Amino acid sequence: MFNKLTPSSINILLVEDNPGDIRLTKEVLKEGKIQNNLSVVTDGEEALLFLKKQGQYGEAFTPDIVLLDLNLPKKDGREVLSQIKDDEYLKLIPVIVLTTSDAEQDIKRMYENHANCYITKPVDFNQFINVIRSIENFWLTIVKLPRK
């Protein structure tokens, strides 16, 4: 599912394959104070098609920010991040890695590949909601994002 651009809102691409995490993220961002267009893709190949506006995503918006899970089907988040940051057009989009992995090698590799932030998803429902709200408060309120 993807939305077309709405003026004066933040455009977010959520790359996540867990239906529960998708639902929670949608709910928290919908209730948030920042107007946003949230689109969701569920695997790494779909994420790259969306970002490059290919196939069914020809009219998709260019996101202001990407929330990226690492453990995805087809292409994992590690490969997606690498391709985003190697692309002249996409590399300025901030990518927040939001994953269950707290493995030191994953954290190091994501920062080596220019992730803008690495957050380990909490298992607890309320803590997960707090993490999404913190992302919204910091990345969508405080941080100045590049405009396309």
C-alpha beads as a LAMMPS data file, in Angstrom:
LAMMPS data file: protein, C-alpha beads

148 atoms
147 bonds

1 atom types
1 bond types

-500.0 500.0 xlo xhi
-500.0 500.0 ylo yhi
-500.0 500.0 zlo zhi

Masses

1 110.0

Atoms # bond

1 1 1 0.000 0.000 0.000
2 1 1 1.315 3.439 -0.851
3 1 1 0.024 6.965 -0.719
4 1 1 0.567 9.759 -3.159
5 1 1 2.191 12.974 -2.028
6 1 1 0.172 15.330 0.129
7 1 1 1.540 18.862 0.468
8 1 1 3.010 19.912 3.840
9 1 1 3.267 16.450 5.311
10 1 1 6.213 14.195 6.059
11 1 1 6.469 11.213 3.740
12 1 1 7.536 8.014 5.479
13 1 1 8.352 4.649 3.971
14 1 1 8.062 1.748 6.424
15 1 1 9.881 -1.370 5.231
16 1 1 8.584 -4.066 7.557
17 1 1 7.285 -7.611 7.190
18 1 1 5.777 -8.090 10.672
19 1 1 2.014 -7.329 10.499
20 1 1 1.849 -6.486 14.209
21 1 1 4.693 -3.977 13.979
22 1 1 3.124 -2.453 10.866
23 1 1 -0.226 -2.034 12.618
24 1 1 1.306 -0.496 15.751
25 1 1 3.511 1.880 13.776
26 1 1 0.527 3.020 11.696
27 1 1 -1.594 3.631 14.786
28 1 1 1.072 5.594 16.642
29 1 1 1.921 7.763 13.621
30 1 1 -1.769 8.322 12.850
31 1 1 -2.334 9.619 16.370
32 1 1 0.843 11.697 16.273
33 1 1 1.169 15.431 16.082
34 1 1 2.899 15.499 12.692
35 1 1 0.845 15.049 9.539
36 1 1 2.400 12.246 7.547
37 1 1 1.927 10.016 4.562
38 1 1 2.944 6.509 5.554
39 1 1 3.501 3.865 2.932
40 1 1 4.384 0.283 3.763
41 1 1 6.277 -2.332 1.800
42 1 1 6.953 -5.788 3.178
43 1 1 10.192 -6.931 1.562
44 1 1 13.496 -5.540 0.366
45 1 1 12.816 -5.902 -3.348
46 1 1 9.550 -4.017 -2.993
47 1 1 11.359 -1.288 -1.022
48 1 1 13.830 -0.703 -3.831
49 1 1 11.064 -0.674 -6.459
50 1 1 9.214 1.920 -4.353
51 1 1 12.290 4.093 -3.858
52 1 1 13.202 3.951 -7.554
53 1 1 9.557 4.484 -8.600
54 1 1 9.452 1.333 -10.688
55 1 1 6.613 -1.030 -11.549
56 1 1 3.456 -0.397 -9.529
57 1 1 5.266 2.386 -7.647
58 1 1 5.696 4.719 -10.604
59 1 1 3.669 7.428 -8.837
60 1 1 4.970 6.807 -5.329
61 1 1 6.345 9.714 -3.328
62 1 1 10.001 10.030 -2.517
63 1 1 10.104 9.496 1.233
64 1 1 11.533 12.082 3.597
65 1 1 12.556 9.229 5.872
66 1 1 12.763 5.425 5.726
67 1 1 12.074 3.100 8.662
68 1 1 13.905 -0.093 7.719
69 1 1 13.775 -3.542 9.288
70 1 1 16.862 -5.707 8.765
71 1 1 15.346 -9.171 8.558
72 1 1 13.205 -8.970 5.432
73 1 1 12.237 -11.493 2.779
74 1 1 13.737 -11.406 -0.726
75 1 1 16.400 -8.741 0.019
76 1 1 17.311 -8.074 3.598
77 1 1 17.588 -4.612 5.090
78 1 1 21.378 -4.722 4.995
79 1 1 21.320 -4.942 1.203
80 1 1 18.522 -2.369 0.916
81 1 1 20.472 0.151 3.017
82 1 1 23.610 -0.415 0.974
83 1 1 21.732 0.183 -2.296
84 1 1 20.009 3.299 -0.928
85 1 1 23.277 4.846 0.184
86 1 1 25.047 3.906 -3.076
87 1 1 22.383 5.670 -5.175
88 1 1 23.065 9.347 -5.978
89 1 1 19.371 10.237 -5.860
90 1 1 18.445 8.263 -2.727
91 1 1 21.505 8.579 -0.498
92 1 1 20.352 11.764 1.269
93 1 1 17.173 10.116 2.568
94 1 1 17.633 9.417 6.282
95 1 1 17.320 5.716 7.060
96 1 1 16.375 4.604 10.550
97 1 1 17.088 0.939 11.110
98 1 1 14.349 -0.422 13.363
99 1 1 14.970 -4.091 14.059
100 1 1 14.943 -6.861 16.627
101 1 1 18.665 -7.497 16.139
102 1 1 20.973 -6.159 18.804
103 1 1 23.977 -7.980 17.338
104 1 1 27.075 -5.803 17.465
105 1 1 28.074 -6.827 13.905
106 1 1 24.682 -5.621 12.585
107 1 1 24.951 -2.305 14.414
108 1 1 28.493 -1.731 13.152
109 1 1 27.666 -2.756 9.581
110 1 1 24.614 -0.499 9.395
111 1 1 26.592 2.524 10.541
112 1 1 29.418 1.610 8.146
113 1 1 26.755 1.672 5.404
114 1 1 25.635 5.127 6.567
115 1 1 22.465 4.319 8.499
116 1 1 21.345 7.508 10.209
117 1 1 20.116 5.714 13.299
118 1 1 19.922 2.162 14.684
119 1 1 17.146 1.228 17.110
120 1 1 16.485 -2.194 18.568
121 1 1 12.741 -2.885 18.707
122 1 1 11.534 -3.560 22.214
123 1 1 9.439 -6.684 22.711
124 1 1 7.115 -4.945 25.164
125 1 1 4.019 -3.379 23.564
126 1 1 4.185 -0.066 25.492
127 1 1 7.924 0.275 24.963
128 1 1 7.445 -0.265 21.211
129 1 1 4.849 2.527 21.154
130 1 1 7.273 4.775 23.048
131 1 1 10.026 4.051 20.522
132 1 1 7.784 5.026 17.583
133 1 1 6.722 8.196 19.417
134 1 1 10.370 9.003 20.118
135 1 1 11.183 8.576 16.432
136 1 1 8.316 10.900 15.563
137 1 1 9.317 13.463 18.186
138 1 1 12.960 13.542 17.155
139 1 1 13.055 12.790 13.424
140 1 1 9.796 14.452 12.408
141 1 1 9.772 17.404 14.807
142 1 1 13.324 18.395 15.723
143 1 1 15.483 17.219 12.823
144 1 1 15.560 19.299 9.647
145 1 1 15.119 16.870 6.741
146 1 1 16.398 17.536 3.211
147 1 1 13.658 18.434 0.728
148 1 1 13.554 16.942 -2.727

Bonds

1 1 1 2
2 1 2 3
3 1 3 4
4 1 4 5
5 1 5 6
6 1 6 7
7 1 7 8
8 1 8 9
9 1 9 10
10 1 10 11
11 1 11 12
12 1 12 13
13 1 13 14
14 1 14 15
15 1 15 16
16 1 16 17
17 1 17 18
18 1 18 19
19 1 19 20
20 1 20 21
21 1 21 22
22 1 22 23
23 1 23 24
24 1 24 25
25 1 25 26
26 1 26 27
27 1 27 28
28 1 28 29
29 1 29 30
30 1 30 31
31 1 31 32
32 1 32 33
33 1 33 34
34 1 34 35
35 1 35 36
36 1 36 37
37 1 37 38
38 1 38 39
39 1 39 40
40 1 40 41
41 1 41 42
42 1 42 43
43 1 43 44
44 1 44 45
45 1 45 46
46 1 46 47
47 1 47 48
48 1 48 49
49 1 49 50
50 1 50 51
51 1 51 52
52 1 52 53
53 1 53 54
54 1 54 55
55 1 55 56
56 1 56 57
57 1 57 58
58 1 58 59
59 1 59 60
60 1 60 61
61 1 61 62
62 1 62 63
63 1 63 64
64 1 64 65
65 1 65 66
66 1 66 67
67 1 67 68
68 1 68 69
69 1 69 70
70 1 70 71
71 1 71 72
72 1 72 73
73 1 73 74
74 1 74 75
75 1 75 76
76 1 76 77
77 1 77 78
78 1 78 79
79 1 79 80
80 1 80 81
81 1 81 82
82 1 82 83
83 1 83 84
84 1 84 85
85 1 85 86
86 1 86 87
87 1 87 88
88 1 88 89
89 1 89 90
90 1 90 91
91 1 91 92
92 1 92 93
93 1 93 94
94 1 94 95
95 1 95 96
96 1 96 97
97 1 97 98
98 1 98 99
99 1 99 100
100 1 100 101
101 1 101 102
102 1 102 103
103 1 103 104
104 1 104 105
105 1 105 106
106 1 106 107
107 1 107 108
108 1 108 109
109 1 109 110
110 1 110 111
111 1 111 112
112 1 112 113
113 1 113 114
114 1 114 115
115 1 115 116
116 1 116 117
117 1 117 118
118 1 118 119
119 1 119 120
120 1 120 121
121 1 121 122
122 1 122 123
123 1 123 124
124 1 124 125
125 1 125 126
126 1 126 127
127 1 127 128
128 1 128 129
129 1 129 130
130 1 130 131
131 1 131 132
132 1 132 133
133 1 133 134
134 1 134 135
135 1 135 136
136 1 136 137
137 1 137 138
138 1 138 139
139 1 139 140
140 1 140 141
141 1 141 142
142 1 142 143
143 1 143 144
144 1 144 145
145 1 145 146
146 1 146 147
147 1 147 148
